Amino acid sequence: MNSTADWMVVAGFLMAITGVALRVVVMMRSSDQHPATAMPPVGKALIRSYRAANPSSRLPLLLRLSVSAGLVLLIAGLLLEFR
């Protein structure tokens, strides 16, 4: 067991979970901006509508960076563990 690899796995997992939680928050906020009688957007349309409503928000960038960095750390830590 390598201590560095363990911390990389833990940090990667926490960052990935944080990114997923931020995505849920963004999707919930963007779905609130549509009328109840309209067809609700799904997937990337929710992120686009959030960016259109909040152009100065850095939340979409933060969630993308958090998920990608978390996955990189998680994979690197697992590779070090299995080495």
N, C-alpha and C positions, 0 to 999 in steps of 0.2 A: 504494500500500500504506500502510495506516494502522497504526502500531505498537499503538495501543490496541485496535483491532479484532483484530489478531493475537493479543494476549494474552488477549482475551476468548474467542476460539475455543479457544485452548490450555487455558485454565482451565476452560472449559465442558466440553471433551472429557475432561479429567482428572477433573473432579467427577462426570460421568456414568458414567465407567468405574469410579470408586470406589464409586458407588451400586450399580451392577450387581454388583460384587464382594461388597459387603456383603449384597446380597440372596441371592447364592449361598451365603454363609456361614450366613445365617439359615435358608435352606432345608435346608442340610446338617445343621445342628444340630437342627432340628425333625424331620427324618426319622429321626434316631437315637433319638428318644423313643418310637417306635411299635414294637410287637412285630413280629417277622419274619413271623409267620403272618397278620397283619391286612392288609387292603387298604390300600396306601399312599395318603396324601392327596396331592393335587396342587394347584397354583396357590395361591389365597388361603387354602386350608385349612392349608397349611404355615405361613403367617404367623400365622394364628389359633392354631394349636397352639403355636407358639413364644411368642406373647404369653401364652397360658394357663400355660405352663410357667415363663416368666420374666416375671412381671408388672412388675417394677421396671426391666427393661432398656429403655434408650433406643435400642437398635440399630434397630428398625423405623422410628422417627421419623427417625433420622439417615440411613438409606438413602433414605427418601422425600424428605427435604429435599435430599440430595446429588444425586439424580437430577433432581429438578425444577429446582433452581438451576443445575445443569450444562446442562440443555437450554435454559433461558432465556438463559444466557450464550452458549451455542453459537449459538442462533438470532439473538440480538442482534449478536453478532460477525460472523456471516455477512451479516446485513443491512447492517451498516456497511461490510463489505468490498465488497459489490456496489453500494453507493451511489456 
